[in-house]
């Protein structure tokens, strides 16, 4: 896949060497995230809304209630900005100025439209469900007609994007390295704990293996 072109919209300006425009690298950040934040402007007022999401090839799928202001905005084809961020560590420098964080982030720009076709809506539900918990769609009850009608699903094209990452050790000023101040990185680890059964779970129902072994990571096919 060709990288995203650098434009005034997506170019990383601050610490430009941390910028990344490769689609594979950007999509891996998006696919590993469980939440995104969607920015938009309505009636001259900016909003940022957190949302579940999934990527379907070169688009982002979003869903929610029909009354959602965000989804009404997307359905009308207005521009949106979508971000995904992973925190990997707190970087403690000797000086306050050089404190930082190790992270991976992606910023996507695009326009959306509503998914109206019933088969396409059902497929979008499947993609969203399996993004959150791969394997769940095959086991859980699928949406019925009432639930489908109560839900808005939209597809946002990824017209432009960039990623920015930081990794590695502290970067202090040379004259500060002899200060008697602890410096280093406090790593952050995302970890899922043991499943907790619902109080009304039917007898004889075991925890599925896909939940026991759940983790977030790279998808098998980045373009899928």
N, C-alpha and C positions, 0 to 999 in steps of 0.2 A: 504494500500500500504506500502511495506517495505521502510524504509529510504534508502537514498543513502549511500553506504559504504564510510567511510573516507579513502582517499588515499592521497599520496603526491601531487596529482594534485588539489584536491578540498578542502583540509583541511584548515580551517581558522586558521592562525598562530598568527596574531596580535589581542590581546584581544579575545582569543579563546572562552571565555564563551559567546560571542555574536554570535557564529556560530550556525547554524541550518541545519540539514540534512534531516528533515522530508519532504517528497514529497509534502504533502498537503500544508504545509507552503510555500514551494518554489513556487509551482504552483500558489498559490494565488497572490504572488508578480508578477509573470509573467503575469497572466491573467488581473490584474488590470492596467498594463502598456499599454500605447498607442504607445510608442516607445521603441525599444531596440537598443543596440550598438553591432555590430558584429566585432570581432577582428580576423584577419588572417594574415598570412605571405605569400607573393608572391615574388619570386626572391630575397629572403633574406631581403625584405623590409616589415616591419610591417605596417598594415593599420587598422583603426577602422572606420566603416561606420555605420551611423544611419539608421534605417529601421523600417517600419511598420512590425508587426509580428502577429502571432496568434499561440496558442498551440492547437494541435490536439492529445489528449491523451499524449503519451510520446515522442512527436516530436514537433518541431517548424517549422511553415510554413513561408517562405519568398518569395517575388516576386519582379520583376523589369524588366527592359528592357533586351533584349537578349545580348546587348553589355556590360552589367554590369560585371566588373572585379570580384566583390564579388561573384556573382552567378555562374560565370564560375569556380571559385575556389571551390565553394560548390559542383557543379555538378561533379567535378572530384574526389570527395570523400576525399578531404583534411580536416584536423581538423580545427575547428573554436571554438571560445569562444564567448558566447552571454551574455550580462549583461542587467539587468533591475534595475532601481533605483527610489525610491520615497523619496522625501525630505519632512519631517514632521515638522521640526523646527530648528531654529538657537539657539545654546546653548551658552550664553554669561557668561563666568566665570569671576572671579575677576582677574585672571592672563591670559595673552595671551596664555600661554602654554596649559591651560585646556579648551580653547574654543573648541566647538565641534558642531556636528549636530545630530539631531534625524532623523533617516532614516530607510528604509527597502531596502535591495538590494539582488539580486540573480545573481549568476554566473553559467552558464551552459556550459558544454563541450560536443562536439559531432562531428559526421561526417554526411555529407549530400549526397543526390542524387536528380536527376531531376525527376519531375513528368511529365510523358509523356502521359499517358492515358488521353483521352479527358474528360471522365466522372470524373476521379479523379481530373483533373485540374479544372473543373467546380465546383466540391465540395470544392476544396481548395479556389477558389475565394469566395465561399459562406461563408466559415469559416472565412476568412480574413475580409470580409465585415461586417459580424455580430459581429466580435470581436470589430471593431471600433464603429459600431452603430447597436446594436441588433434590428432586425426588418427591417433593410433597404433592405435586399436581396429580401424580398417579394414584395417590392414596386418599386424599381428602375429597369431599363432595365439591363438585363444580358449581359455579354460580347458576342460579335459576333465572327465569325470565324477569321476575320482579327485581332481583338484585342487579341484573344486567341493566335494566331500565333506570335504576336509581344511581348508576355510576357513570361518570364521564371519563373516557379514556382519550388521551391525546398522544400524538407523536410529534416530537420536536426534532427537526433536522439539525445535524451537527455541521453547520456551515463553516465554522472556524473554531480553533481551539489551541490551547497551549498548556504546558505543564511547567511546574516549578518545584524543585526539590532541594533540600539541604541534607547532607549527611556528613559524618566525620566529627573530629574533635573540636575543642575550643580554639578560637582564633583571637588571642589577646595582642595588645601592643607589646613590642619587644621589651620595653622598660618595665612592664607589669609582671613579667614572668617570675620575678624574684619576690613578689609580694607574698606574705604569709596568709594567703587566702586559698581555701580549697577550690579546685577547679576540675571540671570533668563533665561527663554526660550521664544523666539519669535516664536509662532506657525506659520506654513505654511499651508494654506488651498487651495486645488485645487477646483476651482469653475467655472462652465460654465455660461456664460451670456445669455441674451435673444437672440433668433435666429434672424438673419438679412436676410430678403428676397432678393433673386436675383432680379436684375432690370428687367429681362425678364420673371419672373414667370407668368405662365398662370393665367388668372383671375379665381377666385373661388377655388383656391387650398389653403387649410388651412395647418398650421404647424401640422405635425403628432404628436400624443401624445408621441410616443417614443422619439421624439426630445424635446418636451416641458419638459418631465420629465427625461431627460438624466442625468445619473451619472455613475461613475465607482465604481465597487464593486465586491464582490465575485461572481463567477459563481455558478449556482445551483449544478452542478456536477463537482467536480474538475477533475475527470478522463475523462470528456467528450471530 
